[in-house]
Amino acid sequence: MTISRRDFTRAAACALAGTVVPAAETVHQGVRPRPSASQLAWQRDELALFLHFGVNTFTDREWGDGHEDPALFDPTRLDARQWARAAKAGGARALILTAKHHDGFCLWPSPLTEHCVARSPWRGGAGDVVGEFTAACKSAGLRAGLYLSPWDRNASVYGDSPRYNDFYCDQLTELLTRYGPIAEVWFDGANGEGPNGRRQVYDWPRVFGLVRRLQPQAVMFSDAGPDVRWCGNEVGVAGDPNWSSVDPAAVPYPGASGDAVIAALQHGDPGGAVWRPAETDTSIRPGWFHHPAEDERVKPVEQLVGIWLTSVGRNSKLLLNVPPTREGLLHATDVARLAELQAHLTSLFAEDVAAGRPLDWRVTGGRTAVAEVDLGKTETIALARLEEDIARGQCVARYAVYGTLQARGDWRELTRGTTVGYRKVDRFEPTAARRVRVVVEDAAAPPRPLRIGLYRGA
């Protein structure tokens, strides 16, 4: 069945997400959405790599037109194991490959189209990038994800909505039944045909239902979830505040647009009925596919650390694009930068001066609480990491952090913020303190004890 965008209702979205739409008063009574086991595992990855690779790599374009000659695709040294090694060295726990981008070129041998690797000279026409990618992930202990672009500029049936939806679901079935467990299936609502182009209505309920049936442990990403939502931009900055709960009616279908949609994607909704955390995607380079002219424009490690702080450090997961070259390898500069990022983060969080110190937690009201920790001696701190037990939901709406050198009194505000969720990391001016106090000033439900880490921030 093909449905219109306006028919993709809140109830349908919740049903596809595997949740029940609760009455509004239920949320207010404290029964708040919580992550599934798959959503929790996804969030704990913290960092995943996006691999934009395909015929665009060889045409030096970002968007192909679907008329490329498959003979162009011929990576001379493709090694998915190198991708996996670089990912692990950079601290990533998952990778997502562009199995098909908007040009329609498939990185697996699909009998449904001639626009695929089977028509290329690579591996004598017997190659399968998706197969090598998933095998490398499995060998390295990394979780594999796949992106299958809904927009297909090569498919002749694109724009004939029922026929293309059949074609797309058949392609998706190939990907989800040939390669073992898939951790994340990545969608967008792309349709850049323009006002005079082919008009395709995607059957999202059918697509989401197919993934649920074939890969029930996978999470699905798109603007509209149903499991993971886009953060609303591609610059590496999650919203502040950033609630993992959402109102599914606010973004009714992938590709919905408007200021209200972007606000919902960036911030979520403290009263939202479903759990749909934000994924923050950005590229290590200016473009998404590899372009030799950008080899000297890889983001410096200081910028990547900042992106980590505004993504993972704002209750999101970071999906960092690192595109393979025409050889089929990650560029040496990108690989080195990933290792530098991991080394810098390891240094930042090397020593938690609050580790092992008793935490005094007091609920001071229906939506307020105070936590205090005595560091045992004066420490200079410049970084605070707060975490909620999101397996039980997300509560904190506003907080402040204070420090003091004294046994009592003379508290100095170090930082303040909004939501916490899985993780909130705040940087502030290096400050000498013996005791630290975290005040939960507001919450969406009675607050529960926080995990508090304090670091020198070197």
Backbone torsions as a table, in degrees:
resi	resn	phi	psi	omega
1	MET	NA	134.0	175.4
2	THR	-100.9	129.3	-179.0
3	ILE	-116.4	155.0	177.1
4	SER	-80.6	164.8	-179.6
5	ARG	-61.6	-40.1	-176.3
6	ARG	-68.4	-19.7	-179.9
7	ASP	-85.0	-6.2	179.0
8	PHE	-79.7	83.8	-168.8
9	THR	-84.4	170.9	177.9
10	ARG	-59.8	-41.8	-179.6
11	ALA	-64.6	-40.7	178.6
12	ALA	-64.2	-42.3	179.8
13	ALA	-61.3	-43.4	179.9
14	CYS	-65.8	-39.7	179.3
15	ALA	-62.3	-41.6	-179.9
16	LEU	-68.8	-28.0	178.6
17	ALA	-79.5	-1.2	-179.8
18	GLY	76.3	25.9	-179.2
19	THR	-123.1	167.6	175.5
20	VAL	-108.2	137.7	178.8
21	VAL	-74.8	111.8	-179.8
22	PRO	-81.8	155.9	172.1
23	ALA	-63.5	150.5	-176.3
24	ALA	-57.0	-37.0	-177.6
25	GLU	-69.3	-23.8	178.9
26	THR	-63.0	-43.8	178.2
27	VAL	-60.5	-44.7	-177.7
28	HIS	-67.5	-21.9	178.1
29	GLN	-81.1	1.2	173.6
30	GLY	103.8	-2.6	175.8
31	VAL	-85.4	97.3	-171.7
32	ARG	-105.8	153.2	179.5
33	PRO	-62.4	150.5	179.2
34	ARG	-133.7	158.7	179.8
35	PRO	-74.2	149.8	168.6
36	SER	-74.3	170.3	177.3
37	ALA	-60.1	-37.6	179.6
38	SER	-69.1	-40.2	177.7
39	GLN	-65.7	-37.4	179.4
40	LEU	-67.0	-43.1	177.3
41	ALA	-62.8	-40.3	177.8
42	TRP	-59.4	-46.8	-177.7
43	GLN	-65.1	-36.9	-177.7
44	ARG	-71.5	-13.9	172.6
45	ASP	-61.4	-37.4	-179.6
46	GLU	67.5	-51.2	-178.8
47	LEU	-130.9	130.1	172.0
48	ALA	-129.5	154.3	175.9
49	LEU	-102.6	137.1	173.3
50	PHE	-99.4	132.3	-178.1
51	LEU	-116.7	95.0	174.4
52	HIS	-82.2	111.8	-174.8
53	PHE	-149.5	139.2	179.2
54	GLY	165.4	-157.5	-177.3
55	VAL	-64.9	-27.6	177.0
56	ASN	-60.3	-30.2	178.6
57	THR	-58.6	-31.3	-175.0
58	PHE	-96.6	-15.5	176.7
59	THR	-99.9	-5.1	179.5
60	ASP	62.8	38.9	179.9
61	ARG	-121.7	164.5	172.9
62	GLU	-94.9	-42.7	176.1
63	TRP	-120.5	119.7	174.7
64	GLY	-82.1	167.3	-177.7
65	ASP	-105.5	0.8	178.0
66	GLY	87.5	-1.9	-179.0
67	HIS	-105.5	12.7	-177.8
68	GLU	-67.0	147.8	174.7
69	ASP	-80.3	121.0	178.4
70	PRO	-53.9	-21.3	179.5
71	ALA	-64.8	-16.3	177.2
72	LEU	-67.2	-27.9	-174.6
73	PHE	-81.7	104.9	-178.3
74	ASP	-154.3	69.6	177.5
75	PRO	-67.3	123.4	-170.6
76	THR	-80.3	-20.8	-176.3
77	ARG	-134.7	28.5	-173.0
78	LEU	-53.3	128.9	-178.0
79	ASP	-145.5	93.9	179.6
80	ALA	-64.9	-23.4	176.9
81	ARG	-65.9	-33.5	175.8
82	GLN	-65.9	-38.5	176.6
83	TRP	-59.0	-45.3	-177.1
84	ALA	-66.8	-40.8	178.9
85	ARG	-62.7	-43.4	179.9
86	ALA	-65.1	-38.2	178.8
87	ALA	-62.9	-46.8	179.8
88	LYS	-63.7	-41.2	179.4
89	ALA	-64.6	-27.1	178.5
90	GLY	-89.0	1.7	177.5
91	GLY	88.5	5.8	179.1
92	ALA	-77.1	150.1	178.1
93	ARG	-116.4	-2.5	-179.6
94	ALA	-152.3	159.1	175.7
95	LEU	-135.8	147.9	175.6
96	ILE	-126.5	127.4	-178.4
97	LEU	-106.5	139.6	173.7
98	THR	-76.8	86.6	-180.0
99	ALA	-62.1	-33.1	173.8
100	LYS	-150.8	126.9	175.0
101	HIS	-98.9	-171.2	-172.2
102	HIS	-62.8	-22.9	179.3
103	ASP	-72.0	-12.2	176.7
104	GLY	85.1	-1.4	-179.1
105	PHE	-73.8	124.4	-174.3
106	CYS	-97.2	132.1	179.7
107	LEU	-85.5	10.5	172.7
108	TRP	-128.3	156.4	-179.9
109	PRO	-76.1	98.3	-177.1
110	SER	-103.3	126.4	176.4
111	PRO	-71.4	-5.0	-177.5
112	LEU	-82.8	-15.1	-176.8
113	THR	-151.1	151.4	172.9
114	GLU	-89.7	-6.3	-179.9
115	HIS	-88.5	70.5	-173.8
116	CYS	-156.2	174.9	-176.2
117	VAL	-62.0	-24.6	-179.6
118	ALA	-64.2	-19.9	179.2
119	ARG	-100.7	10.6	-179.6
120	SER	-103.4	165.2	176.4
121	PRO	-79.0	-11.3	-176.8
122	TRP	-62.6	131.3	-177.7
123	ARG	54.7	29.1	179.5
124	GLY	64.8	25.5	-178.8
125	GLY	81.5	3.8	-178.2
126	ALA	-108.4	12.4	-176.4
127	GLY	-83.2	161.0	179.6
128	ASP	-148.5	98.1	-178.6
129	VAL	-63.4	-42.1	-179.5
130	VAL	-61.0	-41.3	179.1
131	GLY	-63.8	-44.1	179.4
132	GLU	-67.6	-36.6	179.0
133	PHE	-64.1	-50.9	-177.9
134	THR	-65.9	-35.5	177.3
135	ALA	-65.7	-40.2	179.0
136	ALA	-65.9	-40.3	177.2
137	CYS	-61.7	-46.0	-179.7
138	LYS	-60.8	-44.2	-179.0
139	SER	-63.3	-35.4	-177.3
140	ALA	-90.0	-1.5	-178.9
141	GLY	74.3	28.6	178.9
142	LEU	-106.6	151.4	179.4
143	ARG	-86.9	132.7	-175.2
144	ALA	-100.3	137.8	174.8
145	GLY	-130.6	159.0	-177.7
146	LEU	-134.4	141.0	174.6
147	TYR	-110.8	125.2	176.3
148	LEU	-121.0	103.5	-176.7
149	SER	-59.9	129.5	174.3
150	PRO	-67.7	-38.4	178.6
151	TRP	-74.8	129.9	-177.2
152	ASP	-135.3	105.8	-175.4
153	ARG	-80.7	-5.8	179.2
154	ASN	-99.1	-33.5	-173.1
155	ALA	-65.8	124.3	-178.7
156	SER	-66.8	-24.3	-177.7
157	VAL	-87.8	-2.3	178.1
158	TYR	-63.0	130.2	-175.8
159	GLY	102.5	-22.6	169.0
160	ASP	-92.2	88.7	-163.9
161	SER	-52.7	-50.7	-179.4
162	PRO	-60.7	-43.3	-177.8
163	ARG	-69.6	-40.6	179.5
164	TYR	-68.7	-37.3	177.8
165	ASN	-61.8	-36.5	174.1
166	ASP	-63.2	-47.2	179.9
167	PHE	-59.3	-46.2	-177.7
168	TYR	-64.6	-44.0	179.3
169	CYS	-66.2	-33.0	175.7
170	ASP	-66.2	-40.8	176.0
171	GLN	-62.5	-44.6	-179.8
172	LEU	-61.9	-38.4	178.3
173	THR	-62.3	-41.3	176.8
174	GLU	-57.6	-47.5	-176.9
175	LEU	-66.8	-33.3	-173.4
176	LEU	-93.3	0.4	179.4
177	THR	-121.4	-7.7	-175.4
178	ARG	-101.2	-21.6	-162.5
179	TYR	-121.5	17.4	178.1
180	GLY	79.6	-163.0	-175.6
181	PRO	-63.0	133.4	174.7
182	ILE	-115.8	125.4	-173.6
183	ALA	-83.2	-33.3	-178.1
184	GLU	-144.0	133.6	174.3
185	VAL	-112.2	120.5	-168.0
186	TRP	-106.4	122.4	179.8
187	PHE	-122.7	159.3	162.7
188	ASP	-138.6	174.7	-179.5
189	GLY	-100.5	27.1	-170.9
190	ALA	-58.5	132.8	170.2
191	ASN	-158.7	88.7	-174.9
192	GLY	-97.0	27.2	-176.8
193	GLU	-66.4	-25.4	-177.8
194	GLY	86.1	174.6	-174.0
195	PRO	-63.7	-23.8	-179.4
196	ASN	-105.1	9.7	-177.6
197	GLY	-89.4	-174.6	179.6
198	ARG	-71.6	134.6	-177.2
199	ARG	-102.1	112.4	-178.0
200	GLN	-116.3	128.8	173.7
201	VAL	-103.5	113.5	-178.2
202	TYR	-76.8	138.1	177.6
203	ASP	-91.8	77.4	-174.6
204	TRP	-63.5	-41.4	177.3
205	PRO	-56.5	-39.6	178.2
206	ARG	-65.9	-44.1	-179.2
207	VAL	-61.5	-50.1	-178.6
208	PHE	-62.6	-40.1	179.1
209	GLY	-64.1	-36.0	178.4
210	LEU	-64.2	-43.8	178.1
211	VAL	-62.4	-43.9	179.4
212	ARG	-56.9	-39.1	-176.5
213	ARG	-75.8	-41.9	-173.4
214	LEU	-87.1	-31.5	-179.9
215	GLN	-136.7	71.6	-172.8
216	PRO	-62.5	-19.3	-179.9
217	GLN	-90.3	-6.6	-178.4
218	ALA	-78.3	148.1	168.2
219	VAL	-97.1	149.0	178.8
220	MET	-111.2	130.5	177.0
221	PHE	-106.5	135.1	165.0
222	SER	-167.7	177.4	175.2
223	ASP	-52.8	-41.7	-174.8
224	ALA	-100.8	21.1	179.4
225	GLY	78.5	-137.2	11.8
226	PRO	-83.5	-8.4	-176.4
227	ASP	-107.2	-39.0	-175.5
228	VAL	-134.2	137.6	-178.5
229	ARG	-110.6	159.9	172.7
230	TRP	-72.6	150.0	-179.5
231	CYS	-81.4	-8.8	175.5
232	GLY	100.4	-1.8	176.9
233	ASN	-155.4	171.6	-180.0
234	GLU	-121.4	30.0	-178.8
235	VAL	-109.4	4.6	175.0
236	GLY	88.0	24.3	-175.9
237	VAL	-124.7	110.8	173.5
238	ALA	-76.0	161.4	-178.6
239	GLY	-68.4	160.5	174.7
240	ASP	-143.0	102.6	9.5
241	PRO	-73.8	165.2	178.5
242	ASN	-138.4	94.6	176.6
243	TRP	-86.4	140.0	174.3
244	SER	-82.2	-16.0	174.7
245	SER	-86.4	144.3	-178.1
246	VAL	-139.7	159.6	166.3
247	ASP	-92.5	110.7	-174.8
248	PRO	-62.7	-19.9	178.4
249	ALA	-73.1	-17.6	-176.9
250	ALA	-70.9	-29.8	175.9
251	VAL	-129.5	86.5	-166.1
252	PRO	-75.5	-18.4	-178.6
253	TYR	-158.7	153.1	177.1
254	PRO	-60.4	132.1	-179.3
255	GLY	95.4	-2.0	175.8
256	ALA	-60.7	146.0	-175.3
257	SER	-129.3	171.7	178.8
258	GLY	120.1	158.5	-177.8
259	ASP	-61.2	-38.3	-179.2
260	ALA	-66.7	-35.7	177.9
261	VAL	-66.0	-46.5	-179.8
262	ILE	-61.9	-41.7	178.6
263	ALA	-62.0	-41.0	178.9
264	ALA	-66.0	-39.2	178.6
265	LEU	-66.3	-41.7	-177.0
266	GLN	-70.7	-39.1	-167.4
267	HIS	-113.3	-16.0	-173.9
268	GLY	66.1	-156.9	-175.4
269	ASP	-151.6	119.6	-179.0
270	PRO	-61.5	-23.0	177.4
271	GLY	-103.0	13.1	-177.0
272	GLY	-62.8	150.3	-173.8
273	ALA	-88.0	-17.6	-177.0
274	VAL	-127.5	156.3	177.7
275	TRP	-91.6	117.8	-178.1
276	ARG	-149.7	81.2	-175.0
277	PRO	-67.3	162.8	-175.4
278	ALA	-93.3	137.7	171.9
279	GLU	-107.8	131.0	-177.6
280	THR	-105.0	113.5	-178.1
281	ASP	-110.7	138.9	175.1
282	THR	-158.2	169.8	-176.8
283	SER	-112.3	147.5	177.7
284	ILE	-70.6	-14.4	-179.4
285	ARG	-124.1	171.8	176.3
286	PRO	-60.3	-40.2	-179.9
287	GLY	-100.3	176.0	-179.3
288	TRP	-96.1	-34.4	173.2
289	PHE	-94.0	159.8	-179.5
290	HIS	-72.7	131.1	174.3
291	HIS	-129.7	121.5	-178.1
292	PRO	-52.6	-31.8	-179.0
293	ALA	-66.8	-13.4	-178.9
294	GLU	-101.8	7.9	-177.5
295	ASP	-61.8	-25.1	178.1
296	GLU	-98.2	11.9	-177.0
297	ARG	-120.2	25.5	176.0
298	VAL	-69.8	138.1	-176.5
299	LYS	-59.6	136.8	177.8
300	PRO	-69.9	159.4	-174.9
301	VAL	-61.5	-35.5	179.3
302	GLU	-60.9	-39.2	178.1
303	GLN	-68.9	-38.9	178.4
304	LEU	-65.4	-38.3	175.9
305	VAL	-62.5	-42.7	177.2
306	GLY	-60.5	-40.4	177.2
307	ILE	-64.3	-41.6	177.0
308	TRP	-58.9	-42.9	-178.6
309	LEU	-66.3	-32.7	-179.6
310	THR	-92.5	7.0	175.7
311	SER	-122.0	-78.8	176.7
312	VAL	-58.7	-36.3	179.1
313	GLY	-77.8	4.3	174.8
314	ARG	-130.2	42.0	174.1
315	ASN	63.8	34.2	178.0
316	SER	-126.8	-179.8	170.2
317	LYS	-118.7	140.1	-178.1
318	LEU	-95.1	124.7	173.0
319	LEU	-110.6	101.6	-173.5
320	LEU	-100.5	118.2	-179.2
321	ASN	-77.8	127.2	176.5
322	VAL	-133.0	98.9	-168.5
323	PRO	-85.0	134.6	173.6
324	PRO	-65.1	153.7	179.9
325	THR	-85.2	-179.6	176.7
326	ARG	-64.2	-23.0	174.6
327	GLU	-72.7	-21.3	-176.0
328	GLY	93.3	21.1	179.0
329	LEU	-122.4	154.6	168.9
330	LEU	-73.8	137.5	-176.4
331	HIS	-64.3	145.2	-176.7
332	ALA	-58.1	-35.9	179.1
333	THR	-65.5	-42.9	179.1
334	ASP	-64.2	-43.1	179.8
335	VAL	-61.5	-44.6	179.0
336	ALA	-63.5	-38.4	-178.6
337	ARG	-67.2	-37.6	175.8
338	LEU	-61.2	-44.3	179.4
339	ALA	-64.7	-37.9	177.6
340	GLU	-64.8	-40.5	177.8
341	LEU	-59.7	-48.1	-180.0
342	GLN	-62.1	-41.6	179.8
343	ALA	-64.0	-39.8	-179.2
344	HIS	-67.3	-43.5	179.1
345	LEU	-65.5	-39.2	177.4
346	THR	-60.4	-41.1	178.6
347	SER	-65.7	-43.5	-179.1
348	LEU	-58.2	-42.3	-173.8
349	PHE	-107.0	26.2	-176.0
350	ALA	-65.8	-38.6	-176.0
351	GLU	-135.0	116.6	175.1
352	ASP	-91.0	107.7	-175.4
353	VAL	-72.0	-10.5	176.4
354	ALA	-94.2	-5.4	-177.0
355	ALA	-60.9	130.9	178.1
356	GLY	79.4	-4.8	179.6
357	ARG	-84.8	139.2	179.7
358	PRO	-61.0	139.8	179.3
359	LEU	-112.2	122.5	177.8
360	ASP	-95.0	110.7	-177.9
361	TRP	-111.6	125.4	-179.3
362	ARG	-132.5	126.0	171.4
363	VAL	-80.8	123.8	-174.2
364	THR	-107.0	-2.5	179.3
365	GLY	-176.5	-176.4	-178.7
366	GLY	-63.7	-27.4	-177.5
367	ARG	-133.9	19.7	-177.7
368	THR	-134.1	156.3	179.5
369	ALA	-162.0	165.0	178.6
370	VAL	-136.3	135.8	173.5
371	ALA	-123.7	136.3	178.1
372	GLU	-131.1	142.7	177.1
373	VAL	-135.5	133.9	175.3
374	ASP	-98.0	120.1	-175.6
375	LEU	-77.3	-6.1	177.5
376	GLY	87.0	-24.6	175.9
377	LYS	-160.4	168.5	179.0
378	THR	-70.4	128.5	178.4
379	GLU	-128.3	145.8	172.0
380	THR	-92.1	119.1	-176.5
381	ILE	-121.5	149.7	-179.8
382	ALA	-143.5	7.1	-175.4
383	LEU	-149.3	129.5	176.6
384	ALA	-121.6	133.5	177.2
385	ARG	-119.8	119.5	179.6
386	LEU	-113.2	142.3	-179.3
387	GLU	-142.8	137.6	169.1
388	GLU	-98.2	157.1	172.9
389	ASP	-81.5	87.6	-172.0
390	ILE	-70.1	-12.4	173.4
391	ALA	-59.1	-20.6	178.3
392	ARG	-105.5	8.0	178.8
393	GLY	106.1	-175.8	-178.3
394	GLN	-124.4	133.6	-173.4
395	CYS	-126.1	-46.3	-167.2
396	VAL	-64.5	129.7	179.6
397	ALA	-110.6	-25.2	180.0
398	ARG	-160.6	137.9	-178.1
399	TYR	-148.6	166.5	172.8
400	ALA	-142.3	149.4	179.5
401	VAL	-118.1	131.5	-178.4
402	TYR	-125.3	154.7	174.7
403	GLY	-135.5	155.0	177.4
404	THR	-150.0	150.4	173.7
405	LEU	-89.5	-13.8	-170.6
406	GLN	-95.3	160.4	174.0
407	ALA	-66.5	-32.3	178.1
408	ARG	-145.5	144.8	171.5
409	GLY	74.9	-178.4	178.3
410	ASP	56.9	46.3	178.8
411	TRP	-76.8	136.2	178.5
412	ARG	-115.8	129.8	178.7
413	GLU	-70.9	127.0	179.6
414	LEU	-96.9	-40.2	-179.1
415	THR	-166.4	162.7	173.1
416	ARG	-146.3	159.2	-177.0
417	GLY	-159.9	-172.4	-176.8
418	THR	-107.0	-102.9	-175.3
419	THR	-78.2	156.6	176.9
420	VAL	-113.8	-69.7	179.6
421	GLY	66.0	-141.1	-177.1
422	TYR	-58.2	-43.5	179.8
423	ARG	-162.2	136.0	170.6
424	LYS	-129.7	125.4	-179.4
425	VAL	-117.5	126.2	179.0
426	ASP	-119.6	133.2	171.2
427	ARG	-100.9	144.7	177.3
428	PHE	-150.9	172.6	-179.8
429	GLU	-59.3	134.6	178.1
430	PRO	-52.5	128.9	-173.9
431	THR	-136.6	134.3	174.7
432	ALA	-80.2	129.5	-179.1
433	ALA	-150.1	146.2	173.3
434	ARG	-100.9	-37.1	-179.4
435	ARG	-126.8	146.8	179.4
436	VAL	-128.8	138.9	-179.8
437	ARG	-124.6	132.6	173.3
438	VAL	-113.2	121.7	-178.3
439	VAL	-108.8	118.7	171.8
440	VAL	-84.6	108.4	-174.4
441	GLU	-87.6	-22.6	178.4
442	ASP	-159.8	150.9	-179.4
443	ALA	-151.9	157.5	179.1
444	ALA	-82.7	-10.4	178.8
445	ALA	-159.0	167.2	178.5
446	PRO	-51.5	121.6	-174.5
447	PRO	-70.1	146.5	176.9
448	ARG	-108.9	162.1	-177.2
449	PRO	-54.6	139.3	177.9
450	LEU	-95.8	153.4	165.4
451	ARG	-89.2	131.2	-174.6
452	ILE	-124.4	123.4	174.9
453	GLY	-118.5	140.1	-179.8
454	LEU	-129.2	132.6	-171.1
455	TYR	-135.9	156.8	-179.8
456	ARG	-74.6	-22.9	175.6
457	GLY	74.0	30.1	-178.6
458	ALA	-65.3	NA	NA
